[in-house]
C-alpha cells in the first residue's frame, strides 16, 4: 500500500472509521479499500466495489455491524452523509455471501498443519451463535511459552503443537490454526474438558468463554490471529 498523503480520502476514511469503532486499526486496509476509493472518485462501479468491500471485510472476520459503520465512514469522509441504499445493500450482500458461503466452497484445511483454517472456525462460530449455543462452548487456545527464533524451530514447534492439540481433542471439536504459533479448539463445556488438556501441558493454554455476541467473537478471533 502506498503511504497515505495527509488529507487524502483514504486517511480521512480510516480516521472516521476508527472514530466509529473500528476495533483493530492495523488490519483496516485491504485492496478493496482502494477499489472503493477509485469507484467513488470516478463515479461508477460503486455497487461492485461495495460488494467487494463487504466480502473482504467478512473474510477478515469483521462483523456486519462494524463493516457497515466502516462503509458509512467512507461517505461521511466524502461529506455525503449516509451511504445510498444500493451501496449499503451491495455491501451487505458481499459480506453475507463471503461470511456464510457453503463450507465445501471454503478452503477448510491448513496445508502445513492439517488443522482447520480460521475461515472455517468463523463459520463454525456462526453456527454456534445462530443456535444460541455460545454458553455451552469454550475456545481453548494453546501456544508455546517461548517462540523459537529460527524458522526451522518455529515450524517444528507448530507441528508439535498441532499434534498435541489433535491428541487432546480427538472428537468432533473444531481445531484451527489461529496464527503461525497458536491453535484454537472450539469445544463443548463439560467436566471432562480440563482433564483432556493434559497433552497440551507443555504449552501455554487458556480456556476462554465465548463473548455474548458473534461480532465480539469475531473481534476475539482477529486478535488471536495476530502473529505473537
Phi, psi and omega in degrees: 000134177292151180293136181298140171271131180308134180084358180290162179299321180300314180295317180294318179299312181299317180299314179297321181294318178297320179295332181276357175114013176303126195276330182232094185304327186289344180246022180291317186287142174208155177306332179296334175299315180296321179297320179294319179297316178298321182295315181288329179289324182272343179078019176210165182065020182293322181298313179296319181295322179292322177296318179295322178295317178300317178296318180296319179295319180296316181295335177275359179088015180279131178290160184297323180294313179296322179294319179293324175297322179294317177298317178299326180296326177298313182288329174295318179297332178276352183075026185254001181077219182289149175298145175297154183304318182297323179291315180296319180296317180296320177300313182297321178296315179298318179296315183295315181298321180284323186282325185243032175297150177305141183303324183287354175265000182258158169276103192267346188232132174289126186292337183275311185265339185079000177280164177294155177277166177298325178300316180292322178298320176299320178296317178296320178297321178301319178296319180297315182288324177296329179271007181055043184248012185300320182293342181266004182233158173228151173256109179270125182242132180227143179202158178296150176294323178229136180273125178301146184281329183263159184298315181300319179295321180293319179295318179296319179295321180295318179294320178296319179295316179297318179296319179294323179294319178295323179293321181288322184238087183260007181264223183263017178293155176267117178256127184223149172275117182273324183205172182305336179225040182208133176237158178226150177231124174269108188231153177285147176288142177176166182297339182271355187297306183296314178302332181288348183278000183307316179299344181259012188293341178274000179247162173282122186235137173228142178250113190249132170293146175283143178298168182294326185238158182296320181296322176294325177294321177295320177298319177300315180296319180297322177295316181291339181279350178290139182299126181302000000 
